[in-house]
Amino acid sequence: MSIIPAYSISKAAAFSLTQAQRMLLADQGVTVHAVLADSTDTDMDRDYDIPKASRESVARAIVDGVKNEEEDIFPDSMSQTLAAGWRDSPAKVLERVFTSAPAVELAKS
């Protein structure tokens, strides 16, 4: 839940690491996927009275996202409402620019 600062900070750090790995490994043909799920029916969220996606539906959506070569996978209905805005955002455009540049060139700058 984003109401817990340490949890939000760790998610932001994990996403930044995902973006960095994407850039560094692109030249080697390695794809790095981010899974941007909202609340999922797990032990962590069991005490919250909020809508939750099932673990099975999230897992299926992740597999489908990898098969469809989606970099950023939005596996549930709540996160999917953010998908279009993210995919067209300036941050995502900048990430694509960095990913398309050779890692060696970026390391020199």
Backbone as CSV, one residue per row, in Angstrom:
resi,resn,N_x,N_y,N_z,CA_x,CA_y,CA_z,C_x,C_y,C_z
1,MET,0.841,-1.182,0.000,0.000,0.000,0.000,0.885,1.243,0.000
2,SER,0.519,2.207,-0.784,1.337,3.407,-0.888,1.237,4.295,0.347
3,ILE,0.390,3.935,1.303,0.311,4.729,2.528,1.483,4.433,3.459
4,ILE,2.253,3.436,3.138,3.415,3.084,3.946,4.651,3.617,3.224
5,PRO,5.281,4.679,3.747,6.387,5.316,3.024,7.524,4.373,2.638
6,ALA,7.964,3.521,3.530,9.085,2.633,3.206,8.726,1.698,2.051
7,TYR,7.489,1.247,2.018,7.044,0.374,0.931,7.068,1.134,-0.396
8,SER,6.560,2.350,-0.390,6.550,3.166,-1.606,7.962,3.462,-2.084
9,ILE,8.841,3.759,-1.160,10.231,4.047,-1.508,10.889,2.821,-2.127
10,SER,10.649,1.659,-1.549,11.265,0.443,-2.090,10.719,0.120,-3.478
11,LYS,9.437,0.377,-3.709,8.854,0.144,-5.038,9.464,1.094,-6.064
12,ALA,9.641,2.344,-5.684,10.254,3.320,-6.595,11.689,2.921,-6.920
13,ALA,12.418,2.458,-5.927,13.801,2.024,-6.154,13.840,0.798,-7.065
14,ALA,12.943,-0.139,-6.843,12.899,-1.339,-7.688,12.567,-0.975,-9.131
15,PHE,11.662,-0.026,-9.316,11.307,0.385,-10.671,12.478,1.109,-11.338
16,SER,13.183,1.938,-10.593,14.366,2.613,-11.143,15.433,1.598,-11.540
17,LEU,15.621,0.585,-10.722,16.572,-0.479,-11.053,16.140,-1.205,-12.327
18,THR,14.853,-1.453,-12.456,14.321,-2.099,-13.663,14.644,-1.265,-14.898
19,GLN,14.413,0.028,-14.815,14.694,0.906,-15.951,16.185,0.925,-16.278
20,ALA,17.022,0.961,-15.265,18.470,0.970,-15.490,18.933,-0.342,-16.119
21,GLN,18.425,-1.453,-15.626,18.804,-2.751,-16.185,18.335,-2.878,-17.630
22,ARG,17.176,-2.341,-17.913,16.655,-2.345,-19.281,17.644,-1.649,-20.220
23,MET,18.123,-0.500,-19.788,19.055,0.272,-20.594,20.384,-0.465,-20.748
24,LEU,20.900,-1.000,-19.668,22.214,-1.632,-19.700,22.232,-2.970,-20.438
25,LEU,21.123,-3.678,-20.445,21.092,-5.019,-21.028,20.499,-5.074,-22.435
26,ALA,19.975,-3.958,-22.914,19.324,-3.946,-24.229,20.272,-4.387,-25.340
27,ASP,21.528,-3.943,-25.295,22.499,-4.310,-26.329,22.767,-5.810,-26.379
28,GLN,22.502,-6.496,-25.284,22.749,-7.935,-25.220,21.507,-8.748,-25.584
29,GLY,20.445,-8.054,-25.965,19.213,-8.740,-26.333,18.397,-9.216,-25.146
30,VAL,18.706,-8.713,-23.967,17.977,-9.096,-22.760,16.844,-8.104,-22.544
31,THR,15.651,-8.618,-22.339,14.531,-7.740,-22.028,14.259,-7.781,-20.526
32,VAL,13.913,-6.647,-19.995,13.616,-6.523,-18.571,12.192,-5.990,-18.457
33,HIS,11.365,-6.714,-17.751,9.953,-6.358,-17.626,9.664,-5.809,-16.236
34,ALA,8.811,-4.803,-16.190,8.313,-4.280,-14.917,6.864,-4.722,-14.773
35,VAL,6.511,-5.174,-13.597,5.123,-5.527,-13.303,4.599,-4.466,-12.354
36,LEU,3.601,-3.735,-12.817,3.061,-2.604,-12.064,1.637,-2.943,-11.627
37,ALA,1.552,-3.786,-10.638,0.252,-4.273,-10.167,-0.285,-3.401,-9.041
38,ASP,-1.590,-3.332,-8.976,-2.247,-2.690,-7.846,-2.422,-3.762,-6.769
39,SER,-3.313,-3.566,-5.870,-3.514,-4.523,-4.785,-3.893,-5.894,-5.328
40,THR,-3.201,-6.882,-4.809,-3.420,-8.269,-5.206,-3.812,-9.049,-3.955
41,ASP,-4.632,-10.037,-4.128,-5.134,-10.825,-3.000,-4.014,-11.690,-2.416
42,THR,-3.237,-11.078,-1.542,-2.129,-11.768,-0.877,-2.237,-11.526,0.627
43,ASP,-1.399,-12.193,1.374,-1.400,-12.003,2.825,-1.124,-10.550,3.201
44,MET,-0.305,-9.879,2.420,0.044,-8.495,2.741,-1.184,-7.577,2.743
45,ASP,-2.116,-7.819,1.843,-3.289,-6.950,1.711,-4.557,-7.520,2.344
46,ARG,-4.461,-8.632,3.016,-5.677,-9.299,3.500,-6.485,-8.456,4.480
47,ASP,-5.848,-7.579,5.235,-6.569,-6.784,6.232,-7.172,-5.501,5.668
48,TYR,-6.932,-5.225,4.396,-7.461,-4.006,3.789,-8.746,-4.323,3.034
49,ASP,-9.775,-3.547,3.316,-11.062,-3.729,2.645,-11.071,-2.894,1.367
50,ILE,-10.353,-3.401,0.379,-10.217,-2.720,-0.906,-10.341,-3.759,-2.018
51,PRO,-10.666,-3.310,-3.222,-10.698,-4.266,-4.338,-9.302,-4.840,-4.587
52,LYS,-9.253,-6.130,-4.854,-7.972,-6.798,-5.088,-8.095,-7.729,-6.285
53,ALA,-7.040,-7.783,-7.061,-6.970,-8.745,-8.160,-6.553,-10.099,-7.591
54,SER,-7.009,-11.160,-8.215,-6.599,-12.485,-7.744,-5.153,-12.751,-8.153
55,ARG,-4.479,-13.561,-7.374,-3.094,-13.923,-7.700,-3.025,-14.614,-9.051
56,GLU,-4.013,-15.446,-9.318,-4.024,-16.187,-10.579,-4.166,-15.259,-11.786
57,SER,-5.056,-14.269,-11.674,-5.251,-13.361,-12.816,-4.012,-12.491,-13.037
58,VAL,-3.364,-12.098,-11.956,-2.131,-11.312,-12.085,-1.039,-12.165,-12.725
59,ALA,-0.909,-13.402,-12.286,0.108,-14.297,-12.860,-0.134,-14.521,-14.351
60,ARG,-1.393,-14.743,-14.726,-1.716,-14.932,-16.151,-1.369,-13.688,-16.957
61,ALA,-1.698,-12.527,-16.415,-1.423,-11.270,-17.119,0.080,-11.039,-17.272
62,ILE,0.860,-11.447,-16.283,2.317,-11.305,-16.380,2.853,-12.200,-17.497
63,VAL,2.419,-13.444,-17.523,2.865,-14.362,-18.579,2.456,-13.818,-19.946
64,ASP,1.224,-13.345,-20.057,0.761,-12.773,-21.328,1.587,-11.548,-21.710
65,GLY,1.898,-10.706,-20.735,2.698,-9.513,-21.004,4.086,-9.853,-21.513
66,VAL,4.701,-10.861,-20.924,6.025,-11.293,-21.391,5.912,-11.854,-22.807
67,LYS,4.905,-12.685,-23.049,4.704,-13.244,-24.393,4.481,-12.147,-25.427
68,ASN,3.782,-11.081,-25.023,3.483,-9.974,-25.936,4.597,-8.923,-25.981
69,GLU,5.704,-9.226,-25.317,6.880,-8.351,-25.295,6.582,-6.955,-24.746
70,GLU,5.724,-6.893,-23.745,5.429,-5.627,-23.077,6.535,-5.348,-22.068
71,GLU,7.114,-4.170,-22.131,8.137,-3.814,-21.146,7.512,-3.605,-19.777
72,ASP,6.433,-2.869,-19.760,5.744,-2.545,-18.515,4.400,-3.257,-18.530
73,ILE,4.217,-4.132,-17.574,3.029,-4.976,-17.534,2.093,-4.456,-16.445
74,PHE,0.883,-4.134,-16.849,-0.153,-3.647,-15.940,-1.190,-4.767,-15.829
75,PRO,-1.063,-5.646,-14.829,-1.795,-6.912,-14.832,-3.196,-6.921,-14.227
76,ASP,-3.716,-5.777,-13.858,-5.046,-5.775,-13.248,-5.810,-4.541,-13.716
77,SER,-7.103,-4.542,-13.478,-7.948,-3.469,-14.012,-7.577,-2.094,-13.461
78,MET,-7.203,-2.015,-12.207,-6.851,-0.711,-11.638,-5.567,-0.170,-12.274
79,SER,-4.544,-0.991,-12.370,-3.292,-0.501,-12.948,-3.436,-0.230,-14.442
80,GLN,-4.322,-0.951,-15.109,-4.524,-0.733,-16.541,-5.079,0.655,-16.836
81,THR,-5.754,1.263,-15.869,-6.259,2.621,-16.083,-5.107,3.620,-16.203
82,LEU,-3.943,3.261,-15.696,-2.769,4.139,-15.766,-1.864,3.827,-16.954
83,ALA,-2.071,2.690,-17.586,-1.143,2.197,-18.606,-0.959,3.155,-19.773
84,ALA,-2.034,3.621,-20.367,-1.912,4.485,-21.547,-1.179,5.776,-21.203
85,GLY,-1.513,6.361,-20.080,-0.834,7.589,-19.668,0.652,7.379,-19.451
86,TRP,1.026,6.238,-18.888,2.438,5.942,-18.656,3.162,5.700,-19.974
87,ARG,2.571,4.915,-20.844,3.248,4.549,-22.096,3.515,5.747,-22.991
88,ASP,2.727,6.806,-22.846,2.907,8.017,-23.652,3.555,9.155,-22.867
89,SER,4.013,8.877,-21.667,4.544,9.939,-20.810,5.953,10.361,-21.231
90,PRO,6.338,11.591,-20.901,7.702,12.036,-21.202,8.769,11.141,-20.563
91,ALA,8.499,10.622,-19.377,9.478,9.747,-18.715,9.699,8.469,-19.517
92,LYS,8.636,7.899,-20.057,8.761,6.671,-20.846,9.461,6.960,-22.174
93,VAL,9.160,8.097,-22.775,9.833,8.480,-24.020,11.333,8.619,-23.771
94,LEU,11.707,9.266,-22.686,13.118,9.425,-22.346,13.775,8.070,-22.092
95,GLU,13.070,7.178,-21.418,13.606,5.833,-21.188,13.880,5.133,-22.515
96,ARG,12.977,5.272,-23.472,13.178,4.649,-24.786,14.405,5.225,-25.485
97,VAL,14.616,6.526,-25.344,15.796,7.155,-25.948,17.062,6.562,-25.344
98,PHE,17.109,6.475,-24.022,18.294,5.923,-23.365,18.491,4.452,-23.694
99,THR,17.411,3.703,-23.789,17.514,2.280,-24.087,18.025,2.047,-25.502
100,SER,17.692,2.947,-26.413,18.136,2.770,-27.795,19.580,3.220,-28.002
101,ALA,20.132,4.004,-27.074,21.528,4.438,-27.180,22.436,3.325,-26.671
102,PRO,23.556,3.099,-27.333,24.479,2.067,-26.844,24.927,2.362,-25.413
103,ALA,24.947,1.347,-24.584,25.319,1.508,-23.175,26.724,2.066,-23.026
104,VAL,27.627,1.707,-23.926,29.003,2.194,-23.854,29.030,3.702,-24.039
105,GLU,28.255,4.206,-24.971,28.210,5.645,-25.211,27.665,6.377,-23.994
106,LEU,26.648,5.814,-23.364,26.075,6.452,-22.184,27.063,6.447,-21.030
107,ALA,27.830,5.380,-20.911,28.800,5.284,-19.822,29.913,6.311,-19.979
108,LYS,30.248,6.682,-21.214,31.304,7.660,-21.464,30.880,9.066,-21.086
109,SER,29.581,9.349,-21.149,29.133,10.722,-20.894,29.001,11.032,-19.431
